[in-house]
């Protein structure tokens, strides 16, 4: 199975490397106030992909934090409910010799 995974990784790398080699021409990025940068196309694509991934991770992170807080609250209420059930089910049984009752 590991061999198959490495073959797939190698194939993806070779495809991406070929893409980078084919798109090595310079492009001009025009910014405000006449500012211009000349960069390879593959670099611009890589930066755009990384920015999109960062935005996606940031959007997911907020819901993940909210879910973890809710899980913590639910665990706390579960422990409290279990303790209440345990204390409610504790019964007092009198001893046969008439002494003080025992709690079970």
C-alpha positions in Angstrom: 0.0 0.0 0.0 2.9 2.4 0.8 4.3 1.8 -2.7 1.0 2.9 -4.3 0.9 6.0 -2.2 4.4 7.0 -3.1 3.7 6.3 -6.8 0.7 8.6 -6.6 2.7 11.3 -4.9 5.4 11.0 -7.5 2.9 11.3 -10.3 1.3 14.4 -8.7 4.7 16.0 -8.3 5.7 15.3 -11.9 2.4 16.8 -13.2 2.8 19.9 -11.0 6.5 20.2 -11.9 5.6 20.0 -15.6 2.9 22.7 -15.1 5.5 25.0 -13.4 8.0 24.4 -16.2 5.4 25.2 -18.9 4.3 28.4 -17.1 7.6 30.1 -16.4 7.0 33.2 -18.5 6.9 36.5 -16.7 3.7 38.4 -16.1 3.1 41.9 -15.0 1.0 42.6 -12.0 -0.3 46.2 -12.0 -1.1 47.7 -8.6 -2.5 51.1 -7.6 -0.5 54.3 -8.2 1.4 52.8 -11.1 3.2 50.2 -9.1 4.1 47.1 -11.2 5.7 43.8 -10.4 7.0 41.2 -12.9 6.8 37.6 -11.6 6.7 34.1 -13.0 3.1 32.9 -13.7 3.6 29.8 -11.6 4.6 31.9 -8.6 1.4 34.0 -8.9 -0.7 30.9 -9.1 1.1 29.4 -6.0 0.5 32.6 -4.0 -3.2 32.7 -5.0 -3.6 29.0 -4.0 -1.9 29.6 -0.6 -4.0 32.7 0.1 -7.2 30.7 -0.7 -6.1 27.8 1.5 -5.4 30.3 4.3 -8.8 31.9 4.0 -10.4 28.4 4.1 -8.5 27.3 7.2 -9.4 30.6 8.9 -13.1 30.1 8.1 -13.0 26.5 9.4 -11.1 27.4 12.5 -13.9 29.6 14.0 -16.4 26.8 13.7 -13.9 24.3 15.1 -13.3 26.5 18.2 -17.1 26.9 18.7 -17.6 23.2 18.5 -14.9 22.4 21.0 -16.4 24.9 23.5 -19.8 23.3 23.1 -18.3 19.8 23.6 -16.6 21.1 26.8 -19.9 22.5 28.1 -21.7 19.2 27.3 -19.1 17.1 29.0 -19.4 19.3 32.1 -23.2 19.0 32.2 -22.9 15.2 31.6 -20.5 14.9 34.6 -22.9 17.0 36.7 -25.9 14.8 35.6 -24.0 11.6 36.4 -23.1 12.9 39.8 -26.8 13.8 40.5 -28.0 10.4 39.3 -25.3 8.7 41.5 -26.4 10.7 44.6 -30.1 10.1 43.9 -29.6 6.3 43.6 -27.7 6.0 46.8 -30.1 4.1 49.1 -30.1 3.7 52.9 -30.6 0.2 54.1 -31.0 -0.6 57.8 -28.7 -3.1 59.3 -30.4 -6.3 60.6 -29.0 -5.8 64.2 -30.7 -2.4 64.5 -27.5 -0.3 64.5 -27.0 2.7 62.3 -28.0 2.4 58.6 -25.5 1.8 55.9 -25.4 3.7 52.6 -24.9 1.7 49.4 
